[in-house]
Amino acid sequence: MLCQFGFKNFKSYKNETIFDFQAGELSEFKESLIKDDKATPLLPVSVVYGPNGGGKTTLLQALSCLITMVVFPIHELKKNRMNLIVQQRVNCEPFLYDEKSKNEPTEFNLYFRKNNNEYRYYVAIKNDIVVSESLFRRGIGAKKTAVIFTREENNIDLGASIGKSGINTDVNPKMLFLSFLAINYNISVIVEVQEWFESCVIRNYANPITDLKIMINENESFKKPFLNLLNEMGIDVCDYRYDSEKEDFLLTRKVNNVDYSLLLSKESAGTRKLFGSLPILMIALQTGRLAIIDELDAKLHPKLLRYIISLFTDPKINKFGAQLLFTSHDMSTMSNEVFRRDEIWFAALDDEHSSELYSLYEIRKEDGKRVNATASYNKQYLEGRYGADPYFKKMLDWGDWA
């Protein structure tokens, strides 16, 4: 489970930026939180809003960049321990609107939980060269933190847990030491970290190719709950099968007791989107994965988006601590009936053309108080009260065009 993600000097983000999945002291939707008796509760879902070009997608890209840097070398050498559900590798690029920043490293700082441990993983990259890297572990609820390894350029120091394993520290400067350890050794602490990274789901629905990538099977153990979900969401399908000749799925509906089949490619865009995205979300829920999805709302009716969110916020369904991080332009779901205040985030450009990220819970009104839990979030957002104003500050004078 993701606790916190920080990064600096990545694409449109110049300054240190913190995204937090740790729950604040709020009264709303406490029952939806992912709880541990010894640690801060975590949020099951977070959404990022903001204008086009403000940095919503870039936040997801920053997290995806770190994840893919770790898992792709492992996967290329067929050393991964879990099936990867990632779309493509994201390149590490610095902030370019500043002469100083473009010559400095990009930094990532990640806190996550796996089993009974909490990990901190830090990486600094410049021109594809690893400048600094470190991994620390602490038992959940414990005070003492153990060093797994630290790295400053070519100098690598091993912690007590792996220091006696005869490990080679002569590593290519472009390879993460974490990936190197996962590829070449079978060390329990590294396996645990590797499995967390490999479990992350990354999807970008702003890319039309994503709709063509469908992870689905015809086993009854999967088919029945999948069809139930489709039916609950108003997609009346009683069966499906893959037609190898047409290289497409056939969806079956029963009308007046007669079965009719239609190719998925002939279905509506919304149906195709659900058919492709629901299996991914089901896998995340069934195995407690983090799902990182850009433009989840694309081609979906707002009620269907609400339903997907509810799958993650219902502890009876989300039994294994799955988390959903997504971007959206859908205003109808920006509501106190759907989200906690600390689950709503905004990304926008500042005066230096650098993105900044903040949550609704962090915003203070003129009297210094936080936004009320009873406020109309979407209305106030459209009025520009939250800073990440989605509309142009100056509209065209249409009279000049007459």
C-alpha positions in Angstrom: 0.0 0.0 0.0 1.3 3.4 -0.9 1.7 5.8 2.0 3.4 8.8 0.5 5.2 9.8 -2.7 7.5 12.8 -3.1 9.4 14.0 -6.1 11.4 17.0 -7.4 12.5 18.3 -10.8 10.4 16.1 -12.9 8.9 17.5 -16.2 6.5 20.3 -15.2 7.3 20.0 -11.5 10.3 22.1 -10.4 10.0 22.1 -6.6 9.6 19.3 -4.1 6.1 17.9 -4.4 4.4 15.6 -1.9 1.4 13.4 -2.6 0.0 11.7 0.5 -2.2 8.6 0.8 -2.1 8.9 4.6 -5.6 9.9 6.0 -6.0 13.1 7.8 -8.0 13.6 11.0 -11.3 14.0 9.3 -14.8 12.9 10.4 -16.1 11.9 6.9 -16.1 8.3 5.6 -13.9 6.9 8.3 -15.3 3.4 7.6 -13.7 3.5 4.1 -10.1 3.8 5.4 -7.5 1.1 5.2 -6.7 0.6 8.8 -3.8 -0.9 10.8 -3.8 -0.8 14.6 -0.1 0.2 14.7 0.0 2.8 11.9 -1.8 5.8 10.3 -4.9 4.8 8.3 -4.5 5.0 4.5 -6.9 6.3 1.9 -8.4 3.8 -0.5 -8.8 6.3 -3.3 -7.5 9.7 -4.5 -8.4 11.8 -7.5 -6.5 14.7 -9.2 -8.3 17.6 -10.8 -7.0 20.6 -12.7 -6.8 22.4 -16.0 -5.2 20.9 -19.1 -1.5 21.3 -18.8 -1.6 21.8 -15.1 0.3 18.7 -14.1 -2.4 16.0 -13.4 -1.0 13.4 -15.8 2.6 14.4 -14.9 2.0 13.5 -11.2 1.0 10.0 -12.3 3.9 9.9 -14.8 6.4 10.7 -12.0 5.1 7.7 -9.9 5.0 5.5 -13.0 8.5 6.6 -14.0 9.9 5.3 -10.7 7.9 2.1 -10.8 8.9 1.3 -14.4 12.6 2.1 -13.7 12.5 -0.6 -11.1 10.5 -3.3 -12.8 11.4 -3.1 -16.5 15.0 -4.4 -16.2 13.7 -7.2 -14.0 11.0 -8.0 -16.5 13.3 -7.8 -19.6 15.5 -10.6 -18.0 12.3 -12.6 -17.0 13.1 -12.3 -13.3 9.8 -10.8 -12.3 7.8 -12.6 -9.6 4.4 -11.2 -10.5 2.5 -10.5 -13.7 3.1 -6.8 -14.7 0.1 -4.6 -15.6 2.0 -1.6 -16.8 1.5 0.2 -20.1 4.8 1.6 -21.0 8.1 2.9 -19.5 8.1 6.6 -18.6 11.3 8.5 -19.2 12.9 10.6 -16.5 13.1 14.2 -17.6 13.9 17.3 -15.5 12.1 20.7 -15.4 13.3 22.6 -18.4 12.0 26.2 -17.8 15.0 26.9 -15.5 18.7 26.9 -16.3 19.6 25.5 -12.9 17.0 22.7 -12.7 17.7 21.2 -16.1 21.3 20.5 -14.9 20.2 19.0 -11.6 19.0 15.4 -10.8 15.4 14.3 -10.6 14.6 13.0 -7.2 12.0 10.4 -6.0 11.1 9.5 -2.5 8.6 6.7 -1.8 7.0 5.3 1.4 5.0 2.1 1.1 3.8 -0.8 3.2 4.2 -4.5 2.4 3.0 -7.2 4.8 4.2 -6.1 8.3 6.9 -3.6 7.1 7.1 0.0 5.9 9.7 0.9 3.4 11.4 4.2 2.2 13.0 4.1 -1.2 14.9 7.1 -2.5 16.5 7.6 -6.0 18.1 10.6 -7.6 18.7 10.3 -11.4 20.6 12.7 -13.7 21.0 11.9 -17.5 20.0 8.3 -16.8 22.9 8.0 -14.2 22.0 6.9 -10.7 23.4 9.7 -8.5 22.0 8.4 -5.2 19.8 5.5 -4.1 18.8 4.1 -0.7 16.3 1.6 0.8 15.2 1.6 4.5 12.8 -0.7 6.3 10.9 -0.4 9.6 8.4 -2.8 11.1 4.9 -1.2 11.2 4.5 0.4 14.6 8.3 0.1 15.4 10.6 3.0 16.1 13.8 1.6 14.8 14.6 1.9 11.1 17.0 -0.5 9.4 19.3 0.3 6.5 19.0 -2.1 3.6 21.5 -0.3 1.4 22.7 3.2 0.5 24.4 4.3 -2.6 26.2 7.5 -3.6 27.2 7.2 -7.2 29.6 4.2 -7.3 29.9 3.7 -3.6 27.4 1.2 -2.2 27.1 0.3 1.5 25.0 -2.7 2.6 22.9 -2.9 5.7 23.2 -5.8 8.2 20.2 -7.7 6.7 22.0 -8.2 3.3 25.6 -7.3 4.1 26.8 -10.9 4.7 25.3 -12.4 1.5 28.4 -12.1 -0.7 26.7 -9.4 -2.8 28.4 -7.8 -5.8 28.3 -4.0 -5.5 30.0 -3.3 -8.9 26.8 -2.1 -10.7 26.3 -0.3 -14.0 25.8 3.4 -13.1 22.6 3.4 -15.2 21.0 0.5 -13.3 19.2 0.8 -10.0 20.8 -1.3 -7.3 17.3 -2.5 -6.3 16.7 -3.9 -9.7 20.2 -5.5 -9.8 19.6 -7.2 -6.4 16.2 -8.5 -7.6 17.7 -9.9 -10.8 20.7 -11.6 -9.3 19.8 -12.7 -5.8 17.0 -14.2 -3.8 16.9 -12.0 -0.7 13.7 -12.0 1.3 13.6 -8.2 2.0 14.4 -7.4 -1.7 11.7 -9.9 -2.8 9.1 -8.1 -0.7 10.0 -4.7 -2.2 10.2 -6.2 -5.7 6.7 -7.7 -5.4 5.3 -4.4 -4.2 6.6 -2.6 -7.3 5.5 -5.3 -9.6 2.0 -5.3 -8.2 1.3 -1.7 -9.2 -1.1 -1.3 -12.1 -0.5 1.6 -14.6 -3.0 2.6 -17.2 -3.4 5.7 -19.4 -6.9 6.0 -20.9 -5.9 9.2 -22.7 -4.1 6.8 -25.0 -6.6 5.0 -27.4 -4.3 2.0 -27.6 -5.1 1.2 -24.0 -8.7 0.3 -24.9 -7.3 -2.5 -27.1 -5.4 -4.1 -24.3 -7.9 -6.3 -22.5 -6.8 -8.6 -19.7 -9.6 -11.0 -19.4 -10.2 -14.8 -19.4 -13.0 -17.2 -19.8 -12.7 -19.1 -16.5 -15.9 -19.3 -14.6 -14.2 -18.1 -11.4 -13.5 -14.8 -13.2 -16.4 -14.7 -15.7 -19.3 -14.8 -13.2 -18.2 -11.9 -11.0 -17.1 -9.9 -14.1 -20.5 -10.4 -15.7 -22.2 -9.5 -12.4 -20.3 -6.2 -12.3 -21.2 -5.4 -15.9 -24.9 -6.1 -15.2 -24.8 -4.0 -12.0 -23.4 -1.1 -14.1 -26.2 -1.4 -16.7 -24.3 -3.4 -19.3 -26.8 -6.2 -19.9 -24.5 -9.0 -21.1 -25.0 -12.7 -20.2 -21.9 -14.2 -21.7 -18.8 -13.5 -23.8 -16.2 -15.4 -25.7 -13.1 -14.7 -27.8 -13.4 -15.2 -31.5 -9.9 -16.1 -32.7 -10.9 -15.8 -36.4 -12.1 -12.2 -36.0 -9.6 -11.5 -33.2 -12.3 -9.9 -31.2 -14.6 -10.6 -28.3 -18.3 -11.6 -28.9 -20.7 -10.3 -26.2 -24.0 -12.2 -25.8 -27.3 -10.7 -24.8 -30.6 -12.5 -24.3 -33.5 -10.7 -25.9 -37.0 -12.4 -25.8 -35.3 -15.6 -24.8 -33.1 -15.5 -27.9 -29.3 -15.1 -27.6 -27.7 -12.4 -29.8 -23.9 -11.9 -30.1 -22.2 -8.7 -31.1 -18.5 -8.0 -31.6 -17.0 -5.8 -28.9 -15.6 -3.5 -31.6 -19.3 -2.8 -32.6 -20.3 -1.9 -29.0 -20.4 1.7 -27.6 -17.2 3.4 -26.5 -18.4 3.2 -22.9 -19.0 -0.5 -23.1 -15.6 -1.1 -24.6 -14.0 1.0 -21.9 -15.7 -1.0 -19.1 -14.8 -4.3 -20.8 -11.2 -3.3 -20.8 -10.9 -1.5 -17.5 -13.0 -3.6 -15.1 -10.8 -6.7 -15.3 -7.8 -4.5 -14.3 -9.7 -3.0 -11.4 -11.0 -6.4 -10.3 -7.4 -7.7 -10.2 -6.4 -4.8 -8.1 -9.2 -5.4 -5.6 -8.7 -9.1 -5.4 -5.0 -8.8 -4.8 -4.6 -5.5 -2.9 -2.8 -3.6 -5.7 -2.3 0.1 -6.3 -4.0 1.1 -9.5 -2.7 4.3 -11.2 -5.0 5.4 -14.0 -5.0 8.5 -16.1 -8.4 9.8 -17.3 -10.4 7.0 -15.7 -13.6 9.0 -16.4 -13.0 9.0 -20.2 -16.0 7.6 -22.0 -17.7 6.7 -18.7 -21.1 8.0 -17.5 -20.6 9.8 -14.1 -22.8 7.2 -12.4 -20.4 4.4 -13.6 -17.4 6.4 -12.4 -19.1 6.7 -9.0 -19.7 3.0 -8.9 -16.0 2.2 -9.7 -15.0 4.5 -6.8 -17.4 2.8 -4.5 -15.7 -0.6 -5.2 -12.6 0.8 -3.5 -14.2 2.7 -0.7 -16.4 -0.2 0.4 -14.4 -2.3 2.9 -16.6 -5.3 2.3 -15.4 -5.3 -1.3 -12.0 -3.9 -0.9 -10.8 -6.5 1.6 -7.1 -6.5 0.8 -6.2 -2.8 0.9 -6.3 -1.9 -2.8 -5.8 1.7 -3.7 -6.9 3.8 -6.7 -5.2 7.0 -7.9 -6.7 8.6 -11.0 -7.1 11.9 -12.8 -10.5 13.2 -13.8 -12.3 16.1 -15.4 -15.7 14.9 -14.2 -17.2 17.6 -12.0 -20.2 15.6 -10.8 -18.1 13.3 -8.7 -16.2 16.2 -7.0 -18.7 15.9 -4.2 -18.8 15.4 -0.4 -21.0 12.4 -1.1 -18.2 10.7 -3.0 -14.9 11.8 -1.5 -13.2 12.9 1.7 -11.5 16.2 1.5 -8.1 14.6 1.7 -8.9 12.4 -1.3 -9.3 15.4 -3.6 -6.2 16.9 -5.1 -5.5 19.7 -7.5 -2.6 20.3 -9.9 -2.0 23.7 -11.5 0.8 25.9 -12.9 2.3 28.7 -10.9 3.7 32.0 -12.2 7.0 30.3 -13.1 5.2 27.7 -15.2 5.9 25.0 -12.7 3.2 22.7 -11.5 2.1 22.6 -7.9 0.0 20.0 -6.1 -2.2 20.4 -3.1 -5.2 18.7 -1.6 -8.6 20.2 -0.8 -7.9 19.5 2.9 -4.9 21.8 2.7 -6.8 24.8 1.4 -7.6 27.5 3.9 -10.4 30.1 3.5 -9.9 33.8 4.2 -10.7 33.2 7.9 -8.0 30.6 8.1 -10.4 27.7 8.4 -10.4 24.7 6.2 -13.1 24.1 3.5 -16.2 22.6 5.2 -17.0 19.0 4.7 -20.5 20.1 3.7 -19.4 22.5 1.0 -20.3 22.2 -2.6 -16.8 21.2 -3.9 -17.5 21.2 -7.6 -19.4 24.6 -7.5 -16.6 26.3 -5.5 -14.0 24.7 -7.8 -15.7 26.1 -10.9 -15.9 29.5 -9.2 -12.1 29.4 -9.0 -11.9 29.3 -5.2 -9.5 26.4 -5.1 -6.8 27.9 -7.3 -6.7 25.3 -10.0 -9.3 27.2 -12.1 -10.3 25.1 -15.2 -11.4 28.1 -17.2 -9.4 30.9 -19.0 -8.8 33.9 -16.8 -9.6 36.1 -19.8 -12.2 35.1 -22.3 -12.3 36.3 -25.9 -14.3 39.4 -26.6 -16.6 37.8 -29.3 -17.6 41.3 -30.3 -14.2 41.7 -32.1 -15.2 38.8 -34.3 -18.4 40.4 -35.5 
